[in-house]
């Protein structure tokens, strides 16, 4: 290499970054690649899921899904001009909404 003494490491400019990962001395704790979630995903009651799926077969103009972050059922009419939408933690709440507005 030009201008360097053999066996001596090259000097880096201030602010230059190494291509190697920097290891932290943290007492043996592991660092995960991303922060862990504060809350676990919430799953619907199995009976509610079966009841909703069976009910929606009779109402093809409606869509529903379980929002696992919020822990609620979300339902909406499939018509893009419609404003019919609701959310409820219980399947009975969204089923009664669909029955009322169909």
N, C-alpha and C positions, 0 to 999 in steps of 0.2 A: 504494500500500500504506500502511496506516495506521502512522504514527509512524516512518517510515524516511526517511532522506535520499535524494534521487534519486542513482542510480549507486552506492550503497553496498550491499554484500552483507549479508543478515541474519545475525545472530549465532546460532549453534546452541548448544543446551544441551550440557554435557558428557555423553558417552555416546550422543548422538544419532547415528544412522547416515545416511549419504547413500544415495540410491537409485542412484547411479552405482557402477560397479565400481571397485575400487581397483586401480591399476596398480602393479606392483612394479618397481623398478629392479634388474634382475638380469643386466645385461650382454647382453641380447638372447636369452637362453634362452627357449624356449617352455614354457608351463605347460599341461599337458594337463588336461582336465576331471576325470579320475580317475587314480589312481595306475596305472602300468603293471604288468602281471603279472610276478611274479618268474620264473615258469616258463611255458614254452609248452605248449600242449595236445599230448599224445602220441597218435598215431594207431596203430591196430592194423596188423599186417602184412596186406597185401591178400589173400594166400592164406589166412590165418587167418580173415578176415572171410567169405570165400566158403565155406570149409569149415564154419564155424559156422552160416551161414545155410542151407546145404544140409542139414546134420545136423538142425537144429531143425525143418525141415519134416516130418521123420519123428516128432518128439516134440512134439505140439501142447500138451501139459500143462506145458511148460517155457518160461521166458522168459529172454532173455539180452540184455545190452547192454554196450557198451564204455564204461568210465569214463575219459574222456580226461584228467582231472586226476590220477588215481591210476595210470593206465596199466595197468588190469586188466580182464579180462572178469568180469562179475558174472552169475551164473545162479541162478535159484530156481524151485522148483516153483510152479505157478499156484494150487494149493490153499491157501486162506487158513489152514487148520488145520495146514499142513505147516511144519516147521522146516528143510526142506532148502534150503540156500543155500551157495554157495561163490564164491570169487573167485580168479582166477589170471591171470598175465600171458600165458600161452600158451593158445591155443584147445584144444590137446590135453588139458590139465589139466581144463578144465571139461567137455569131451566125455566123458572117462573117468569123471568124477564122475556125469554124467547116466546113462551106461551102467550104472554100479554101483548107482545108486539107483532105477532104473526097473523 
